[in-house]
């Protein structure tokens, strides 16, 4: 029994080497419902009711803002969260708006990357700094800031593991710093066994390369299975379920990365 406990302690200690770390903390994790349209505006949260649970079907990381304002350049009335003034076309200052809201996408572990790509193209086409190269310094600075934020949002939402951790942050249930208790001992043992197989595979032989491809495919498949599980848990309001699924997703992502690093570029 002591030997088994000792082995489990070692497994958990080793697993901490691959602990998921979130690098995209929200400065305001208020979650609100919204309504908006795609274009050069993002949804605002004015007059909206606070989302009551993680299972809300249509929630955004938009934050409450003052919708009564005017363009800093021409004083034309600016509607809620317009990124460009409809009067003079100048970029506008953007409040504390999260990544999902910036792309007018509901908070979810799952999304269409095709839709994300399309919206990135729309936003960058309208706000890229090159369009304001001959404008005022403030317009160029604002467009540069908006373009940078759009790129950061895209990189986070496009990658499943980064999106998963960020989604937990938005929902107000960030992944714990120490997540060893979130996954089972059997799962940890399986992770370590596969990691050993990856590290020991003979890349000079066809057999070793075949093993790496199989392990890479398995980690890729499991990663998306856990992403689906996280979304199911969100819809069910199951916070523990979300944490477990995202922790497992992060382990699979690290296994996938380790396997791919050892495979030759094809």
Rosetta blueprint (number, residue, H / E / L):
1 X L
2 X H
3 X H
4 X H
5 X H
6 X H
7 X H
8 X H
9 X H
10 X H
11 X H
12 X H
13 X H
14 X H
15 X H
16 X H
17 X H
18 X H
19 X L
20 X L
21 X L
22 X L
23 X L
24 X L
25 X L
26 X L
27 X L
28 X L
29 X L
30 X L
31 X L
32 X E
33 X L
34 X L
35 X L
36 X L
37 X L
38 X L
39 X L
40 X L
41 X E
42 X L
43 X L
44 X L
45 X L
46 X L
47 X L
48 X L
49 X L
50 X E
51 X L
52 X L
53 X L
54 X L
55 X L
56 X L
57 X L
58 X L
59 X L
60 X E
61 X L
62 X L
63 X L
64 X L
65 X L
66 X L
67 X L
68 X L
69 X E
70 X E
71 X L
72 X L
73 X L
74 X L
75 X L
76 X L
77 X E
78 X E
79 X L
80 X L
81 X L
82 X E
83 X L
84 X E
85 X L
86 X L
87 X L
88 X L
89 X L
90 X L
91 X E
92 X L
93 X L
94 X L
95 X L
96 X L
97 X L
98 X L
99 X H
100 X H
101 X H
102 X H
103 X L
104 X L
105 X L
106 X L
107 X L
108 X L
109 X L
110 X L
111 X L
112 X L
113 X H
114 X H
115 X H
116 X H
117 X H
118 X H
119 X H
120 X H
121 X H
122 X H
123 X H
124 X H
125 X H
126 X H
127 X H
128 X L
129 X H
130 X H
131 X H
132 X H
133 X L
134 X L
135 X L
136 X L
137 X H
138 X H
139 X H
140 X H
141 X H
142 X H
143 X H
144 X H
145 X H
146 X H
147 X H
148 X H
149 X H
150 X H
151 X H
152 X H
153 X H
154 X H
155 X H
156 X H
157 X H
158 X H
159 X L
160 X H
161 X H
162 X H
163 X H
164 X H
165 X H
166 X H
167 X H
168 X H
169 X H
170 X H
171 X L
172 X L
173 X L
174 X L
175 X L
176 X L
177 X L
178 X L
179 X L
180 X H
181 X H
182 X H
183 X L
184 X L
185 X H
186 X H
187 X H
188 X H
189 X H
190 X H
191 X H
192 X H
193 X H
194 X H
195 X H
196 X H
197 X H
198 X H
199 X H
200 X H
201 X L
202 X L
203 X L
204 X L
205 X L
206 X H
207 X H
208 X H
209 X H
210 X H
211 X H
212 X H
213 X H
214 X H
215 X H
216 X H
217 X H
218 X H
219 X H
220 X H
221 X H
222 X H
223 X H
224 X H
225 X H
226 X H
227 X H
228 X H
229 X H
230 X H
231 X H
232 X H
233 X H
234 X H
235 X H
236 X H
237 X L
238 X L
239 X H
240 X H
241 X H
242 X H
243 X H
244 X H
245 X H
246 X H
247 X H
248 X H
249 X H
250 X H
251 X H
252 X H
253 X H
254 X H
255 X H
256 X H
257 X H
258 X H
259 X H
260 X H
261 X H
262 X H
263 X L
264 X L
265 X L
266 X L
